Amino acid sequence: MPLTLAEVGEENIIRKIGGRQEVRTHLENLGFVVGGAVTVVSAIGGNVIVKVKDSRIAVSREMAQKIMV
């Protein structure tokens, strides 16, 4: 399922990152790697704030839909 559907506070494992190569590279540079843990801290209107590798990152709905957990 896409990251936008994940429950707040629940830790998920990243299964796949979609999109163009430059989008995948950008997300990987932020810490979104396949097999990595990601936790949704809050979700507002589809936009999410996530915790990845002890950092909090805001991700737009469009980007979050490319991250499968």
Predicted model as a PDB file, atoms N, CA, C, CB and O in Angstrom, pLDDT in the B-factor column:
MODEL        1                                                                  
ATOM      1  N   MET A   1       0.846  -1.185   0.000  1.00 94.00           N  
ATOM      2  CA  MET A   1       0.000   0.000   0.000  1.00 94.00           C  
ATOM      3  C   MET A   1       0.886   1.242   0.000  1.00 94.00           C  
ATOM      4  CB  MET A   1      -0.960   0.002   1.224  1.00 94.00           C  
ATOM      5  O   MET A   1       2.020   1.193   0.477  1.00 94.00           O  
ATOM      6  N   PRO A   2       0.386   2.337  -0.523  1.00 93.00           N  
ATOM      7  CA  PRO A   2       1.189   3.566  -0.503  1.00 93.00           C  
ATOM      8  C   PRO A   2       1.287   4.145   0.902  1.00 93.00           C  
ATOM      9  CB  PRO A   2       0.591   4.607  -1.452  1.00 93.00           C  
ATOM     10  O   PRO A   2       0.442   3.879   1.757  1.00 93.00           O  
ATOM     11  N   LEU A   3       2.323   4.933   1.126  1.00 93.00           N  
ATOM     12  CA  LEU A   3       2.579   5.537   2.430  1.00 93.00           C  
ATOM     13  C   LEU A   3       1.413   6.416   2.888  1.00 93.00           C  
ATOM     14  CB  LEU A   3       3.862   6.360   2.382  1.00 93.00           C  
ATOM     15  O   LEU A   3       1.216   6.596   4.090  1.00 93.00           O  
ATOM     16  N   THR A   4       0.643   6.963   1.956  1.00 91.00           N  
ATOM     17  CA  THR A   4      -0.480   7.833   2.321  1.00 91.00           C  
ATOM     18  C   THR A   4      -1.562   7.074   3.094  1.00 91.00           C  
ATOM     19  CB  THR A   4      -1.088   8.463   1.065  1.00 91.00           C  
ATOM     20  O   THR A   4      -2.347   7.696   3.811  1.00 91.00           O  
ATOM     21  N   LEU A   5      -1.619   5.745   2.965  1.00 92.00           N  
ATOM     22  CA  LEU A   5      -2.629   4.941   3.646  1.00 92.00           C  
ATOM     23  C   LEU A   5      -2.138   4.343   4.960  1.00 92.00           C  
ATOM     24  CB  LEU A   5      -3.089   3.839   2.742  1.00 92.00           C  
ATOM     25  O   LEU A   5      -2.903   3.672   5.652  1.00 92.00           O  
ATOM     26  N   ALA A   6      -0.883   4.573   5.313  1.00 92.00           N  
ATOM     27  CA  ALA A   6      -0.330   4.013   6.545  1.00 92.00           C  
ATOM     28  C   ALA A   6      -0.927   4.713   7.758  1.00 92.00           C  
ATOM     29  CB  ALA A   6       1.206   4.137   6.558  1.00 92.00           C  
ATOM     30  O   ALA A   6      -1.243   5.902   7.710  1.00 92.00           O  
ATOM     31  N   GLU A   7      -1.078   3.970   8.836  1.00 93.00           N  
ATOM     32  CA  GLU A   7      -1.622   4.517  10.081  1.00 93.00           C  
ATOM     33  C   GLU A   7      -0.582   5.388  10.778  1.00 93.00           C  
ATOM     34  CB  GLU A   7      -2.083   3.382  11.019  1.00 93.00           C  
ATOM     35  O   GLU A   7       0.614   5.100  10.740  1.00 93.00           O  
ATOM     36  N   VAL A   8      -1.053   6.450  11.411  1.00 94.00           N  
ATOM     37  CA  VAL A   8      -0.172   7.335  12.180  1.00 94.00           C  
ATOM     38  C   VAL A   8       0.382   6.575  13.378  1.00 94.00           C  
ATOM     39  CB  VAL A   8      -0.930   8.615  12.646  1.00 94.00           C  
ATOM     40  O   VAL A   8      -0.362   5.923  14.110  1.00 94.00           O  
ATOM     41  N   GLY A   9       1.694   6.664  13.570  1.00 95.00           N  
ATOM     42  CA  GLY A   9       2.347   6.024  14.700  1.00 95.00           C  
ATOM     43  C   GLY A   9       2.775   4.589  14.454  1.00 95.00           C  
ATOM     44  O   GLY A   9       3.470   4.006  15.286  1.00 95.00           O  
ATOM     45  N   GLU A  10       2.379   4.009  13.337  1.00 92.00           N  
ATOM     46  CA  GLU A  10       2.714   2.618  13.031  1.00 92.00           C  
ATOM     47  C   GLU A  10       3.993   2.565  12.197  1.00 92.00           C  
ATOM     48  CB  GLU A  10       1.547   1.921  12.282  1.00 92.00           C  
ATOM     49  O   GLU A  10       4.109   3.261  11.188  1.00 92.00           O  
ATOM     50  N   GLU A  11       4.955   1.735  12.621  1.00 94.00           N  
ATOM     51  CA  GLU A  11       6.198   1.600  11.858  1.00 94.00           C  
ATOM     52  C   GLU A  11       5.973   0.646  10.688  1.00 94.00           C  
ATOM     53  CB  GLU A  11       7.357   1.092  12.766  1.00 94.00           C  
ATOM     54  O   GLU A  11       5.408  -0.435  10.854  1.00 94.00           O  
ATOM     55  N   ASN A  12       6.420   1.058   9.509  1.00 96.00           N  
ATOM     56  CA  ASN A  12       6.278   0.247   8.295  1.00 96.00           C  
ATOM     57  C   ASN A  12       7.645   0.056   7.658  1.00 96.00           C  
ATOM     58  CB  ASN A  12       5.291   0.909   7.288  1.00 96.00           C  
ATOM     59  O   ASN A  12       8.574   0.827   7.900  1.00 96.00           O  
ATOM     60  N   ILE A  13       7.751  -0.972   6.848  1.00 97.00           N  
ATOM     61  CA  ILE A  13       8.969  -1.242   6.093  1.00 97.00           C  
ATOM     62  C   ILE A  13       8.722  -0.841   4.646  1.00 97.00           C  
ATOM     63  CB  ILE A  13       9.390  -2.748   6.201  1.00 97.00           C  
ATOM     64  O   ILE A  13       7.698  -1.198   4.064  1.00 97.00           O  
ATOM     65  N   ILE A  14       9.655  -0.101   4.069  1.00 96.00           N  
ATOM     66  CA  ILE A  14       9.530   0.333   2.675  1.00 96.00           C  
ATOM     67  C   ILE A  14       9.760  -0.873   1.770  1.00 96.00           C  
ATOM     68  CB  ILE A  14      10.544   1.485   2.343  1.00 96.00           C  
ATOM     69  O   ILE A  14      10.802  -1.523   1.846  1.00 96.00           O  
ATOM     70  N   ARG A  15       8.790  -1.165   0.920  1.00 97.00           N  
ATOM     71  CA  ARG A  15       8.861  -2.311   0.011  1.00 97.00           C  
ATOM     72  C   ARG A  15       9.332  -1.927  -1.388  1.00 97.00           C  
ATOM     73  CB  ARG A  15       7.509  -2.978  -0.078  1.00 97.00           C  
ATOM     74  O   ARG A  15      10.061  -2.674  -2.039  1.00 97.00           O  
ATOM     75  N   LYS A  16       8.897  -0.738  -1.843  1.00 96.00           N  
ATOM     76  CA  LYS A  16       9.214  -0.322  -3.209  1.00 96.00           C  
ATOM     77  C   LYS A  16       9.102   1.184  -3.302  1.00 96.00           C  
ATOM     78  CB  LYS A  16       8.278  -1.008  -4.241  1.00 96.00           C  
ATOM     79  O   LYS A  16       8.274   1.799  -2.629  1.00 96.00           O  
ATOM     80  N   ILE A  17       9.943   1.779  -4.145  1.00 95.00           N  
ATOM     81  CA  ILE A  17       9.862   3.213  -4.414  1.00 95.00           C  
ATOM     82  C   ILE A  17       9.676   3.373  -5.919  1.00 95.00           C  
ATOM     83  CB  ILE A  17      11.149   3.983  -3.900  1.00 95.00           C  
ATOM     84  O   ILE A  17      10.518   2.944  -6.709  1.00 95.00           O  
ATOM     85  N   GLY A  18       8.572   3.991  -6.302  1.00 92.00           N  
ATOM     86  CA  GLY A  18       8.255   4.162  -7.714  1.00 92.00           C  
ATOM     87  C   GLY A  18       8.634   5.542  -8.213  1.00 92.00           C  
ATOM     88  O   GLY A  18       9.272   6.328  -7.513  1.00 92.00           O  
ATOM     89  N   GLY A  19       8.225   5.815  -9.445  1.00 91.00           N  
ATOM     90  CA  GLY A  19       8.491   7.120 -10.038  1.00 91.00           C  
ATOM     91  C   GLY A  19       9.704   7.110 -10.946  1.00 91.00           C  
ATOM     92  O   GLY A  19      10.335   6.076 -11.163  1.00 91.00           O  
ATOM     93  N   ARG A  20      10.017   8.283 -11.469  1.00 94.00           N  
ATOM     94  CA  ARG A  20      11.171   8.415 -12.357  1.00 94.00           C  
ATOM     95  C   ARG A  20      12.459   8.252 -11.574  1.00 94.00           C  
ATOM     96  CB  ARG A  20      11.154   9.771 -13.076  1.00 94.00           C  
ATOM     97  O   ARG A  20      12.460   8.333 -10.346  1.00 94.00           O  
ATOM     98  N   GLN A  21      13.542   8.026 -12.273  1.00 95.00           N  
ATOM     99  CA  GLN A  21      14.837   7.789 -11.633  1.00 95.00           C  
ATOM    100  C   GLN A  21      15.257   8.956 -10.746  1.00 95.00           C  
ATOM    101  CB  GLN A  21      15.904   7.535 -12.689  1.00 95.00           C  
ATOM    102  O   GLN A  21      15.777   8.736  -9.652  1.00 95.00           O  
ATOM    103  N   GLU A  22      15.044  10.182 -11.191  1.00 94.00           N  
ATOM    104  CA  GLU A  22      15.460  11.324 -10.378  1.00 94.00           C  
ATOM    105  C   GLU A  22      14.620  11.439  -9.103  1.00 94.00           C  
ATOM    106  CB  GLU A  22      15.356  12.617 -11.192  1.00 94.00           C  
ATOM    107  O   GLU A  22      15.127  11.885  -8.073  1.00 94.00           O  
ATOM    108  N   VAL A  23      13.351  11.044  -9.156  1.00 90.00           N  
ATOM    109  CA  VAL A  23      12.502  11.045  -7.962  1.00 90.00           C  
ATOM    110  C   VAL A  23      12.986   9.982  -6.987  1.00 90.00           C  
ATOM    111  CB  VAL A  23      11.017  10.802  -8.335  1.00 90.00           C  
ATOM    112  O   VAL A  23      13.100  10.244  -5.790  1.00 90.00           O  
ATOM    113  N   ARG A  24      13.273   8.784  -7.490  1.00 92.00           N  
ATOM    114  CA  ARG A  24      13.766   7.701  -6.627  1.00 92.00           C  
ATOM    115  C   ARG A  24      15.092   8.083  -5.993  1.00 92.00           C  
ATOM    116  CB  ARG A  24      13.922   6.394  -7.426  1.00 92.00           C  
ATOM    117  O   ARG A  24      15.311   7.819  -4.811  1.00 92.00           O  
ATOM    118  N   THR A  25      15.984   8.703  -6.764  1.00 94.00           N  
ATOM    119  CA  THR A  25      17.280   9.130  -6.230  1.00 94.00           C  
ATOM    120  C   THR A  25      17.098  10.179  -5.143  1.00 94.00           C  
ATOM    121  CB  THR A  25      18.170   9.683  -7.352  1.00 94.00           C  
ATOM    122  O   THR A  25      17.764  10.124  -4.110  1.00 94.00           O  
ATOM    123  N   HIS A  26      16.202  11.131  -5.369  1.00 92.00           N  
ATOM    124  CA  HIS A  26      15.933  12.181  -4.375  1.00 92.00           C  
ATOM    125  C   HIS A  26      15.418  11.564  -3.072  1.00 92.00           C  
ATOM    126  CB  HIS A  26      14.904  13.204  -4.926  1.00 92.00           C  
ATOM    127  O   HIS A  26      15.872  11.931  -1.989  1.00 92.00           O  
ATOM    128  N   LEU A  27      14.469  10.625  -3.177  1.00 91.00           N  
ATOM    129  CA  LEU A  27      13.919   9.981  -1.988  1.00 91.00           C  
ATOM    130  C   LEU A  27      14.981   9.150  -1.275  1.00 91.00           C  
ATOM    131  CB  LEU A  27      12.724   9.102  -2.362  1.00 91.00           C  
ATOM    132  O   LEU A  27      15.015   9.118  -0.045  1.00 91.00           O  
ATOM    133  N   GLU A  28      15.841   8.483  -2.026  1.00 92.00           N  
ATOM    134  CA  GLU A  28      16.918   7.702  -1.414  1.00 92.00           C  
ATOM    135  C   GLU A  28      17.889   8.620  -0.669  1.00 92.00           C  
ATOM    136  CB  GLU A  28      17.671   6.883  -2.486  1.00 92.00           C  
ATOM    137  O   GLU A  28      18.393   8.257   0.394  1.00 92.00           O  
ATOM    138  N   ASN A  29      18.152   9.802  -1.221  1.00 92.00           N  
ATOM    139  CA  ASN A  29      19.037  10.760  -0.549  1.00 92.00           C  
ATOM    140  C   ASN A  29      18.423  11.270   0.760  1.00 92.00           C  
ATOM    141  CB  ASN A  29      19.339  11.944  -1.481  1.00 92.00           C  
ATOM    142  O   ASN A  29      19.147  11.665   1.674  1.00 92.00           O  
ATOM    143  N   LEU A  30      17.102  11.261   0.846  1.00 91.00           N  
ATOM    144  CA  LEU A  30      16.420  11.680   2.065  1.00 91.00           C  
ATOM    145  C   LEU A  30      16.370  10.557   3.100  1.00 91.00           C  
ATOM    146  CB  LEU A  30      15.010  12.150   1.739  1.00 91.00           C  
ATOM    147  O   LEU A  30      16.033  10.797   4.259  1.00 91.00           O  
ATOM    148  N   GLY A  31      16.704   9.330   2.685  1.00 92.00           N  
ATOM    149  CA  GLY A  31      16.705   8.210   3.620  1.00 92.00           C  
ATOM    150  C   GLY A  31      15.661   7.150   3.339  1.00 92.00           C  
ATOM    151  O   GLY A  31      15.578   6.158   4.062  1.00 92.00           O  
ATOM    152  N   PHE A  32      14.865   7.343   2.301  1.00 94.00           N  
ATOM    153  CA  PHE A  32      13.852   6.348   1.944  1.00 94.00           C  
ATOM    154  C   PHE A  32      14.500   5.269   1.081  1.00 94.00           C  
ATOM    155  CB  PHE A  32      12.651   7.011   1.196  1.00 94.00           C  
ATOM    156  O   PHE A  32      14.640   5.433  -0.131  1.00 94.00           O  
ATOM    157  N   VAL A  33      14.890   4.172   1.712  1.00 94.00           N  
ATOM    158  CA  VAL A  33      15.515   3.063   0.991  1.00 94.00           C  
ATOM    159  C   VAL A  33      14.675   1.808   1.202  1.00 94.00           C  
ATOM    160  CB  VAL A  33      16.987   2.835   1.466  1.00 94.00           C  
ATOM    161  O   VAL A  33      14.057   1.634   2.252  1.00 94.00           O  
ATOM    162  N   VAL A  34      14.658   0.938   0.199  1.00 95.00           N  
ATOM    163  CA  VAL A  34      13.910  -0.311   0.286  1.00 95.00           C  
ATOM    164  C   VAL A  34      14.451  -1.134   1.449  1.00 95.00           C  
ATOM    165  CB  VAL A  34      13.996  -1.111  -1.046  1.00 95.00           C  
ATOM    166  O   VAL A  34      15.659  -1.338   1.574  1.00 95.00           O  
ATOM    167  N   GLY A  35      13.544  -1.600   2.291  1.00 96.00           N  
ATOM    168  CA  GLY A  35      13.931  -2.354   3.478  1.00 96.00           C  
ATOM    169  C   GLY A  35      14.079  -1.496   4.714  1.00 96.00           C  
ATOM    170  O   GLY A  35      14.220  -2.020   5.818  1.00 96.00           O  
ATOM    171  N   GLY A  36      14.048  -0.179   4.546  1.00 95.00           N  
ATOM    172  CA  GLY A  36      14.185   0.736   5.676  1.00 95.00           C  
ATOM    173  C   GLY A  36      12.858   0.936   6.389  1.00 95.00           C  
ATOM    174  O   GLY A  36      11.792   0.725   5.811  1.00 95.00           O  
ATOM    175  N   ALA A  37      12.934   1.345   7.646  1.00 96.00           N  
ATOM    176  CA  ALA A  37      11.733   1.591   8.445  1.00 96.00           C  
ATOM    177  C   ALA A  37      11.286   3.040   8.295  1.00 96.00           C  
ATOM    178  CB  ALA A  37      11.988   1.261   9.931  1.00 96.00           C  
ATOM    179  O   ALA A  37      12.107   3.955   8.220  1.00 96.00           O  
ATOM    180  N   VAL A  38       9.983   3.229   8.253  1.00 96.00           N  
ATOM    181  CA  VAL A  38       9.403   4.570   8.165  1.00 96.00           C  
ATOM    182  C   VAL A  38       8.158   4.598   9.047  1.00 96.00           C  
ATOM    183  CB  VAL A  38       9.057   4.955   6.675  1.00 96.00           C  
ATOM    184  O   VAL A  38       7.358   3.662   9.042  1.00 96.00           O  
ATOM    185  N   THR A  39       8.005   5.686   9.804  1.00 96.00           N  
ATOM    186  CA  THR A  39       6.850   5.849  10.688  1.00 96.00           C  
ATOM    187  C   THR A  39       6.154   7.156  10.357  1.00 96.00           C  
ATOM    188  CB  THR A  39       7.277   5.816  12.184  1.00 96.00           C  
ATOM    189  O   THR A  39       6.796   8.205  10.297  1.00 96.00           O  
ATOM    190  N   VAL A  40       4.843   7.104  10.142  1.00 95.00           N  
ATOM    191  CA  VAL A  40       4.065   8.318   9.879  1.00 95.00           C  
ATOM    192  C   VAL A  40       3.827   9.012  11.210  1.00 95.00           C  
ATOM    193  CB  VAL A  40       2.704   7.993   9.157  1.00 95.00           C  
ATOM    194  O   VAL A  40       3.236   8.439  12.125  1.00 95.00           O  
ATOM    195  N   VAL A  41       4.295  10.257  11.310  1.00 96.00           N  
ATOM    196  CA  VAL A  41       4.118  11.042  12.534  1.00 96.00           C  
ATOM    197  C   VAL A  41       2.771  11.761  12.495  1.00 96.00           C  
ATOM    198  CB  VAL A  41       5.277  12.066  12.709  1.00 96.00           C  
ATOM    199  O   VAL A  41       2.046  11.777  13.489  1.00 96.00           O  
ATOM    200  N   SER A  42       2.437  12.356  11.348  1.00 95.00           N  
ATOM    201  CA  SER A  42       1.128  12.989  11.182  1.00 95.00           C  
ATOM    202  C   SER A  42       0.783  13.046   9.702  1.00 95.00           C  
ATOM    203  CB  SER A  42       1.111  14.412  11.804  1.00 95.00           C  
ATOM    204  O   SER A  42       1.658  12.998   8.837  1.00 95.00           O  
ATOM    205  N   ALA A  43      -0.505  13.151   9.435  1.00 92.00           N  
ATOM    206  CA  ALA A  43      -0.995  13.227   8.058  1.00 92.00           C  
ATOM    207  C   ALA A  43      -2.068  14.301   7.990  1.00 92.00           C  
ATOM    208  CB  ALA A  43      -1.552  11.847   7.572  1.00 92.00           C  
ATOM    209  O   ALA A  43      -3.036  14.280   8.751  1.00 92.00           O  
ATOM    210  N   ILE A  44      -1.883  15.247   7.063  1.00 91.00           N  
ATOM    211  CA  ILE A  44      -2.848  16.330   6.895  1.00 91.00           C  
ATOM    212  C   ILE A  44      -3.140  16.471   5.402  1.00 91.00           C  
ATOM    213  CB  ILE A  44      -2.311  17.680   7.503  1.00 91.00           C  
ATOM    214  O   ILE A  44      -2.267  16.866   4.629  1.00 91.00           O  
ATOM    215  N   GLY A  45      -4.352  16.152   5.006  1.00 86.00           N  
ATOM    216  CA  GLY A  45      -4.752  16.294   3.617  1.00 86.00           C  
ATOM    217  C   GLY A  45      -3.939  15.445   2.658  1.00 86.00           C  
ATOM    218  O   GLY A  45      -3.747  15.840   1.508  1.00 86.00           O  
ATOM    219  N   GLY A  46      -3.462  14.306   3.091  1.00 82.00           N  
ATOM    220  CA  GLY A  46      -2.662  13.442   2.231  1.00 82.00           C  
ATOM    221  C   GLY A  46      -1.172  13.699   2.346  1.00 82.00           C  
ATOM    222  O   GLY A  46      -0.368  12.808   2.075  1.00 82.00           O  
ATOM    223  N   ASN A  47      -0.789  14.920   2.748  1.00 93.00           N  
ATOM    224  CA  ASN A  47       0.623  15.215   2.999  1.00 93.00           C  
ATOM    225  C   ASN A  47       0.993  14.589   4.330  1.00 93.00           C  
ATOM    226  CB  ASN A  47       0.905  16.763   3.001  1.00 93.00           C  
ATOM    227  O   ASN A  47       0.197  14.604   5.269  1.00 93.00           O  
ATOM    228  N   VAL A  48       2.204  14.034   4.417  1.00 95.00           N  
ATOM    229  CA  VAL A  48       2.583  13.321   5.631  1.00 95.00           C  
ATOM    230  C   VAL A  48       3.912  13.829   6.179  1.00 95.00           C  
ATOM    231  CB  VAL A  48       2.667  11.824   5.361  1.00 95.00           C  
ATOM    232  O   VAL A  48       4.775  14.288   5.432  1.00 95.00           O  
ATOM    233  N   ILE A  49       4.055  13.739   7.480  1.00 96.00           N  
ATOM    234  CA  ILE A  49       5.340  13.950   8.141  1.00 96.00           C  
ATOM    235  C   ILE A  49       5.759  12.580   8.638  1.00 96.00           C  
ATOM    236  CB  ILE A  49       5.254  15.021   9.326  1.00 96.00           C  
ATOM    237  O   ILE A  49       5.024  11.920   9.372  1.00 96.00           O  
ATOM    238  N   VAL A  50       6.948  12.160   8.229  1.00 96.00           N  
ATOM    239  CA  VAL A  50       7.403  10.814   8.560  1.00 96.00           C  
ATOM    240  C   VAL A  50       8.720  10.869   9.314  1.00 96.00           C  
ATOM    241  CB  VAL A  50       7.551   9.967   7.293  1.00 96.00           C  
ATOM    242  O   VAL A  50       9.473  11.838   9.218  1.00 96.00           O  
ATOM    243  N   LYS A  51       8.979   9.818  10.056  1.00 96.00           N  
ATOM    244  CA  LYS A  51      10.249   9.660  10.751  1.00 96.00           C  
ATOM    245  C   LYS A  51      11.030   8.578  10.010  1.00 96.00           C  
ATOM    246  CB  LYS A  51      10.042   9.291  12.276  1.00 96.00           C  
ATOM    247  O   LYS A  51      10.599   7.429   9.914  1.00 96.00           O  
ATOM    248  N   VAL A  52      12.193   8.980   9.488  1.00 94.00           N  
ATOM    249  CA  VAL A  52      13.069   8.069   8.766  1.00 94.00           C  
ATOM    250  C   VAL A  52      14.476   8.253   9.317  1.00 94.00           C  
ATOM    251  CB  VAL A  52      13.020   8.326   7.217  1.00 94.00           C  
ATOM    252  O   VAL A  52      15.013   9.360   9.297  1.00 94.00           O  
ATOM    253  N   LYS A  53      15.068   7.185   9.802  1.00 90.00           N  
ATOM    254  CA  LYS A  53      16.437   7.234  10.330  1.00 90.00           C  
ATOM    255  C   LYS A  53      16.626   8.379  11.330  1.00 90.00           C  
ATOM    256  CB  LYS A  53      17.437   7.384   9.182  1.00 90.00           C  
ATOM    257  O   LYS A  53      17.553   9.177  11.192  1.00 90.00           O  
ATOM    258  N   ASP A  54      15.768   8.458  12.313  1.00 89.00           N  
ATOM    259  CA  ASP A  54      15.829   9.471  13.380  1.00 89.00           C  
ATOM    260  C   ASP A  54      15.696  10.906  12.881  1.00 89.00           C  
ATOM    261  CB  ASP A  54      17.124   9.334  14.127  1.00 89.00           C  
ATOM    262  O   ASP A  54      16.106  11.837  13.575  1.00 89.00           O  
ATOM    263  N   SER A  55      15.134  11.099  11.699  1.00 92.00           N  
ATOM    264  CA  SER A  55      14.869  12.441  11.173  1.00 92.00           C  
ATOM    265  C   SER A  55      13.391  12.540  10.816  1.00 92.00           C  
ATOM    266  CB  SER A  55      15.766  12.752   9.928  1.00 92.00           C  
ATOM    267  O   SER A  55      12.768  11.553  10.424  1.00 92.00           O  
ATOM    268  N   ARG A  56      12.845  13.726  10.954  1.00 96.00           N  
ATOM    269  CA  ARG A  56      11.460  13.960  10.534  1.00 96.00           C  
ATOM    270  C   ARG A  56      11.482  14.694   9.215  1.00 96.00           C  
ATOM    271  CB  ARG A  56      10.661  14.767  11.605  1.00 96.00           C  
ATOM    272  O   ARG A  56      12.185  15.691   9.052  1.00 96.00           O  
ATOM    273  N   ILE A  57      10.700  14.188   8.271  1.00 94.00           N  
ATOM    274  CA  ILE A  57      10.680  14.741   6.917  1.00 94.00           C  
ATOM    275  C   ILE A  57       9.230  14.910   6.480  1.00 94.00           C  
ATOM    276  CB  ILE A  57      11.459  13.824   5.919  1.00 94.00           C  
ATOM    277  O   ILE A  57       8.414  14.005   6.654  1.00 94.00           O  
ATOM    278  N   ALA A  58       8.912  16.068   5.915  1.00 95.00           N  
ATOM    279  CA  ALA A  58       7.589  16.307   5.337  1.00 95.00           C  
ATOM    280  C   ALA A  58       7.611  15.858   3.880  1.00 95.00           C  
ATOM    281  CB  ALA A  58       7.182  17.817   5.453  1.00 95.00           C  
ATOM    282  O   ALA A  58       8.521  16.194   3.122  1.00 95.00           O  
ATOM    283  N   VAL A  59       6.591  15.093   3.509  1.00 94.00           N  
ATOM    284  CA  VAL A  59       6.512  14.545   2.157  1.00 94.00           C  
ATOM    285  C   VAL A  59       5.140  14.884   1.586  1.00 94.00           C  
ATOM    286  CB  VAL A  59       6.758  12.996   2.152  1.00 94.00           C  
ATOM    287  O   VAL A  59       4.122  14.702   2.253  1.00 94.00           O  
ATOM    288  N   SER A  60       5.117  15.373   0.359  1.00 94.00           N  
ATOM    289  CA  SER A  60       3.842  15.701  -0.283  1.00 94.00           C  
ATOM    290  C   SER A  60       3.069  14.419  -0.595  1.00 94.00           C  
ATOM    291  CB  SER A  60       4.076  16.524  -1.581  1.00 94.00           C  
ATOM    292  O   SER A  60       3.634  13.325  -0.612  1.00 94.00           O  
ATOM    293  N   ARG A  61       1.779  14.574  -0.838  1.00 94.00           N  
ATOM    294  CA  ARG A  61       0.939  13.420  -1.153  1.00 94.00           C  
ATOM    295  C   ARG A  61       1.437  12.711  -2.402  1.00 94.00           C  
ATOM    296  CB  ARG A  61      -0.517  13.851  -1.339  1.00 94.00           C  
ATOM    297  O   ARG A  61       1.450  11.480  -2.446  1.00 94.00           O  
ATOM    298  N   GLU A  62       1.849  13.471  -3.426  1.00 93.00           N  
ATOM    299  CA  GLU A  62       2.322  12.871  -4.669  1.00 93.00           C  
ATOM    300  C   GLU A  62       3.557  12.006  -4.432  1.00 93.00           C  
ATOM    301  CB  GLU A  62       2.634  13.959  -5.695  1.00 93.00           C  
ATOM    302  O   GLU A  62       3.661  10.908  -4.980  1.00 93.00           O  
ATOM    303  N   MET A  63       4.500  12.501  -3.612  1.00 92.00           N  
ATOM    304  CA  MET A  63       5.708  11.726  -3.298  1.00 92.00           C  
ATOM    305  C   MET A  63       5.362  10.524  -2.439  1.00 92.00           C  
ATOM    306  CB  MET A  63       6.750  12.604  -2.582  1.00 92.00           C  
ATOM    307  O   MET A  63       5.878   9.429  -2.662  1.00 92.00           O  
ATOM    308  N   ALA A  64       4.487  10.722  -1.454  1.00 93.00           N  
ATOM    309  CA  ALA A  64       4.115   9.634  -0.533  1.00 93.00           C  
ATOM    310  C   ALA A  64       3.436   8.481  -1.267  1.00 93.00           C  
ATOM    311  CB  ALA A  64       3.187  10.162   0.566  1.00 93.00           C  
ATOM    312  O   ALA A  64       3.563   7.326  -0.862  1.00 93.00           O  
ATOM    313  N   GLN A  65       2.716   8.791  -2.345  1.00 93.00           N  
ATOM    314  CA  GLN A  65       2.047   7.734  -3.098  1.00 93.00           C  
ATOM    315  C   GLN A  65       3.032   6.881  -3.888  1.00 93.00           C  
ATOM    316  CB  GLN A  65       1.022   8.334  -4.037  1.00 93.00           C  
ATOM    317  O   GLN A  65       2.680   5.778  -4.306  1.00 93.00           O  
ATOM    318  N   LYS A  66       4.239   7.355  -4.100  1.00 92.00           N  
ATOM    319  CA  LYS A  66       5.262   6.589  -4.804  1.00 92.00           C  
ATOM    320  C   LYS A  66       6.026   5.640  -3.870  1.00 92.00           C  
ATOM    321  CB  LYS A  66       6.237   7.537  -5.485  1.00 92.00           C  
ATOM    322  O   LYS A  66       6.769   4.772  -4.328  1.00 92.00           O  
ATOM    323  N   ILE A  67       5.832   5.818  -2.547  1.00 94.00           N  
ATOM    324  CA  ILE A  67       6.524   4.993  -1.555  1.00 94.00           C  
ATOM    325  C   ILE A  67       5.580   3.898  -1.090  1.00 94.00           C  
ATOM    326  CB  ILE A  67       7.018   5.850  -0.347  1.00 94.00           C  
ATOM    327  O   ILE A  67       4.583   4.179  -0.425  1.00 94.00           O  
ATOM    328  N   MET A  68       5.884   2.661  -1.432  1.00 96.00           N  
ATOM    329  CA  MET A  68       5.060   1.515  -1.052  1.00 96.00           C  
ATOM    330  C   MET A  68       5.600   0.867   0.213  1.00 96.00           C  
ATOM    331  CB  MET A  68       5.002   0.489  -2.191  1.00 96.00           C  
ATOM    332  O   MET A  68       6.796   0.603   0.331  1.00 96.00           O  
ATOM    333  N   VAL A  69       4.698   0.613   1.159  1.00 96.00           N  
ATOM    334  CA  VAL A  69       5.101  -0.015   2.425  1.00 96.00           C  
ATOM    335  C   VAL A  69       4.360  -1.328   2.608  1.00 96.00           C  
ATOM    336  CB  VAL A  69       4.830   0.927   3.626  1.00 96.00           C  
ATOM    337  O   VAL A  69       4.557  -2.014   3.611  1.00 96.00           O  
TER     338      VAL A  69                                                      
ENDMDL                                                                          
END                                                                             
